[in-house]
Amino acid sequence: MELFRNRLHLLIDQLSDEELADMWTVLADLCYDLYMQRAIQASKRSLKPGDTFTREEALQFLSLMM
């Protein structure tokens, strides 16, 4: 991992501020996707039958909340 970390630092040092800002938007989206994927996987391991709503139940619940 240290090799990847060093390579990444070298790459970042070579980028202009504009390129770095563009890369950040892409990287941030990937990080959010990874976070969401981990949360989905964790919920799949912990959910039991009956813990979730059907589509109709979810719509009914949402209509009650509004």
N, C-alpha and C positions, 0 to 999 in steps of 0.2 A: 504493500500500500504506500509505503514511503516513496517509492519510485513514481507512482502516479501523482502523488501530492507534489513532488518536486517538478514534474513535467507540467502540471497544471499551473503552478506558480510561474514557471518560465513563460508559458503561453499567455497568462494574464498580463505579465509585465510587458509583453510585446504588443498588446492591444491598445488602440487609441481610446480615449474616453467615450467617443461615440460608439465604437465597436463594443466596448465593455457594457454600455447601457443597453445595446441591442441584445447582447448575450445574456444579460441579466433577466430580461423579459422572458427569453426562452427557458433559461435555467429555472426561474421561479415557477413557471408553468409546470415543468417537469417535476419539481419538488412537490408542488401541490398534488399532482397526479399520483406520485409515489405515496404521499401521506394518505390520500383517499384510498388507494389500493390496499395499503396496510390496514386501514380501518375496516374496509370491506372484508378482507380475509379474517381479521379478528372477530368480526361479527358473525361470520359464517361458522366459526368454531364455537362461539358461545351461545348462539340462538338455538332455541328449542321450538318444536312445533307449538303453535299458538302464540308465540312471542311477536309475530308480525301481523300486519293488517293485510287483507286482500285489497285489491284495487277499489272495490266498492266500499269497503269499510273505511279506507283511507279518505276517499272523497267525502263520505258522510261525516267523518271526524273533522275534516278541514272546513266543511260547511258550518259545523257547529261552532268552530273557533272564530269565524268571521262575523 
